[in-house]
Amino acid sequence: MTSTSSLPTSAVQWARPVAIIALIFGVMTVLSGGGVLFGPEETRESAGNYVGFVVWFNFLAGGAYVAAAIGLWLRKKWSAQLATLIAVATAVVALGLAFLVLRGAAFEMRTVGAMALRLAFWVAVAVLAHRATRKA
């Protein structure tokens, strides 16, 4: 068992508040993505020119967000690895989105903003999680 006194104090202090934000983010992501994928036609229409693979990725990643949040709350080392995987996967999907946009595909600007937000958030969570779960 790791003593919290030898861990970086600020990372440990922020781990649980960030875990709560990540959990909320994950639940909201599953609900919004699920609504577009499985909801009524009106929901898909209100999403506009959504990019299918981005919606599927976000829907599936939402479950990983929840798992990472729980792991971070418990300060489990695997949560840092999962947060890093989420950040890397988000970057790959964002690159795929950029490729489509550059080729002239229809898209919503809010999707670009959302992907940038997700990437920044998960990079920050990964850094924090690595610091908060570091062994003495």
ABEGO torsion letter per residue (X at the ends): XBBAAABBAAAAAAAAAAAAAAAAAAAAAAAAAAAAAABBAAAAAAAEBBBAAAAAAAAAAAAAAAAAAAAAAAGBAAAAAAAAAAAAAAAAAAAAAAAAAAAGBBBBAAAAAAAAAAAAAAAAAAAAAAAAABBX
